[in-house]
Amino acid sequence: MYYCQQPVRVDKILKKVNDQKEKIGFFNNALIRPFSSYFVKHVETNDYERDLELAEYATNILANSYFSHESILRQYGKNAYVSYIGLDTDKFQNFNLKREDYVLSVGTCIPPKGYDFLIKSLSHIVIEKRPRLVIVGNSSDEGWVSYLKKLADENAVDLTIQTMITDEDLVRLYNKAKMVVYAPYLEPFGYVPLEAMACGTPVVGVKEGGIKETVLHKKTGLLTQRDEKDFARAIELLLDDEELWNKLSQTGVRYVDCFWTLEHAGQRLINNIERILEEEDKND
């Protein structure tokens, strides 16, 4: 049995957003670019070949979302059963802290996470109402960080980027944020929306990839197309409508507790293992 988080991505949109990196700073150096491109291609090729070998060898494949299931079927031609992962709700929970005037996004600071889209979206909110944007990542591409800071300055968006903070600080940031904003390109699952909902923080996200399976539109968050003005309007709606904010916050906590805990994830995994064993018994 192979739990495939997602096939190694070779889609055009990922190449397109990563190509942005080569146009800035360090990566735009004519001497550096050929070596960096060769290295990235070498790593991606090895990762793809290793993942494909594991998928072909396995008699059973599990996936973290129906979106990943479709990607596995498309790239590897093999069926995969969805076994949703879960969240540590002892760690991520709502502490009812006072909310501050910022929106939060979490993830590695690289082009596919869509932080440039978030900055441009926030620029469409009148400056008197425009919240700060806080980005937290476990690592970052310094060239991309510099680009984002410059972009934020040009669009009058107050941006803070933090890296490698403690889990306790991350939970505190979730609990104090007005909302979590989430716009990665075709993220296969996306853990961040679950962490946000567990902390009672509504999510505004782009409706693509795995987030369609974790955020319930108008119940635990708001989902929009990848359109800066639509995304900005969704943020403004939550800033202005306290009743809606409270509804999404409360429903999000309940939703995580009733379906997305580690216990639920463990039971789903056990169910899949038992299903596989029963099929093996029948075949024997």
N, C-alpha and C positions, 0 to 999 in steps of 0.2 A: 504494500500500500504506500503510495506516494502522496503527501500533502503538498500540492503545487500552489504556492501563493499566487503566482501568475506566470505565464510564459515570459521569457526574457523579451522585452519589448523591442520590436523592430518597426513599429508603425510610423507613418510619415509625420504625424503631429509631434511625436517625441523628437524626431530628427530636426523638425522645424524650430521648436523652442530651444533645443540645445545649440542649434546653429547661431542663435542670438549671442551666445556666450563668446563665440569666436570673433565677434565684432567689437568686443570691449576690452579695454585694459591689457592685461598680461597676455591674454589669448589672441590679441590682435597683432602681436609681434610676429613679423614674417619668419623669424628664425625658430620661434617656439611652435607656431601653428602646425607644421608638418609632423613634429614629434608628438604633440598632444593628440592630434587626430589619429596617428598610428596607434598610440597607447590605448586610447578609448576603444578603437575598433578591435584591437587585439583582446582586450578584456571582455568586451561584449560578445565577441565570437566564441571565446572559451566558455563564458557563462551560458550562452545559448546552446552550445554543443553538449555541455554537461547536463543541463536541464532537460534537453530533448532525450538524451540517453536514459536518464532516470524515468522520464515519462513513458518511453517505449518499453523499458524493462518491467515497469510495474503492471500488475494485472488489475489493480484498482487505483484510481486517482480521486483525491478529495480536493475541493476548491473552497476558497473563502467567500465566494459570492457567485450569483448567477452570471454576473458580468464576467468574472474569471472563468467560469464554466464555458461560456461562449468563446472566450479567447483561446482556451485550451483546445476546444473542438475545432476552431478555425485554424490554429497554427499546427497542432499536433495530430488532428484527426482522431482524437480519442475522447470518449465520454468521461465526465467527471461528476461526482456527486457533491452537492454543496453541504459543507459542514461549517456553519458560521462560528467564528471565534467569539470570545467573550471578554468582559472587562472586570478588573479588580474593583468592585464597588466598595470595598473596605477602604481603598485609597482614594478613589474618585467619587466624591459625594458632595452634596450641597450643604455648606456650612452657614448659609444665610448671611454672608458678609455684605457690607454696603457696596453697591455697585459704583464703579468709577467711570469716567468719561473716556473709555477706550474700547476698541474692538480688537479681538485677539485672533491670530492665526498661528498654527503650529505645524512644523515640518522642516525638513532640511532646506536650507536656503539655496536652492538651485532653480533654474528656469522652469522645469516641469511643474513646480508647485503653484505657479500662477500668481505670484505676489505682485508682479507688475500690473496685472489686471486689477487686483484689489486697490492698488494705489490710484490707478486711473479712475476706477469706479468711485472711490471716495472723493475725488476731485469734483465730481458732479453734485456733491452736497454743498449747500451754501456754507460758507466758511464759519458763520456764527453757530451752525449746528454740527459742523464736521467733527467727528470724534478722532482721537489719536488712533494710530494703528500700531499694535505691538505684535512683533513676530518672534516666535521662539523656535529654535532649531537645535537638534543634537549635533549638527555640524553645519558648516557653511562654505560656500565658494566665495573667497574674498573679493574676487573680481566682480562677481554678481552682487555682492553686498554693496560695493561702491556704486555700482550702476543703480541699484534700488534707492540708495540714499540720494543720489543726484536726481533721479526721477521724482522722488518725493519732494525735494526742494523746488523743483520746477513746477510741481502741481500744488504747492502749498499744503502738503499733507505732513502732519507731525508723525514721524516714524521712529520707532525704537526697535532695534534688533538685538535679541539676547541669545546666547549660545551656551549649551551645557549647564543649564540650571538644575537644581535638585527637583525631585518629584514633588516635594512639599511646596516649593516655590511655584511650580507649574500648576498644582491644584489651586493654590491661592490666586494665581492669575486668572484661571478659569472662573473662580468664584467671584471675582471682582469685575470681570468684563461685562459690558452691556450685552455683548453677543459674540459668537465666534463666526468669523467669515472664512469661507473655504472654497477655493477655486482651482485645485490642481487639474491637470489635463488627464482625463481618463484614468483616475486613480482606481485600482482594482477593487479595493474595499474601503479603506479610509477609517482609521481608528479614531481620529480627532473628533468627528461628530459625536461618537459614543461618549468619549471623555467629557465633552462639553455638556451633553444632555444629562449625564450622571451628576454633574455639578449644578444642574438647574439653569444652564445657560443656553438660550435658543441659538439655533444655527441658521445662517444665511449661506446657501451654497449654490454652486452651478450644477444644474441637473444633468450630470453625465457620470458614467462609471458607477462605482459601488455605492455612492451616497444615495442613489435612488432606492437602495434597499435598507438603509439605516435611518434616514430622516423622513418623517411623515410630513408631507407638505401641509402647512396650515394647522398642524397638530403638535409637532415638536420643533418645527423650523419652517423656513421659507426657501423654496427652490426656484431658481430662475434660469433662463437661457444665458449663454455666455454673451451677455450684452451689458456694457458698463452702466448705461442709464437704468436698465431694468434692475440690475443688482443694487445700484444706489437707491432706487425707490424702495426696494425691499428693506434695506438698512434703515431708511428714514421712517418707514411704516412702523418698525419695531421701536425706534427711538420715540415716536410720537404716541403710539397706542399702548398705554400701560396695561389695559385689560388683556389685549392680545399677548403682550409679553408675558404676563403672569400665567396665562393659559398654556402657552408653549413651554414655559419653564416647568410648571407642575406636571404636565403630561410627559415631558421628556424624562424626568426622574422616574415616574411610574413605568414608562415604557422600557427603560433600561433594566429596572428591577424585575420585570416580569418576563424578559426574553433574552437579555444580553449579558447576563452575569457569567462568571467563570463556571459556575455550577451548571447553568444551561448549556454552555459550550461543551463541557465535559460529557454531559449526557448525550448531546448530539453526536459526539465522537464515538462514544460507546455504542450508540444505536447503529452507526455505520459499520463499526467493527463486527458487531453481531450479525448484521445483514450479510457482510462478506463471508463470515464463517458459515452461515446457513447455506449460502450459495455454494461454497466449497464442499460442504457435506453432501449437497444434492448431486454435485458433479461427480463425487467419489462413488 
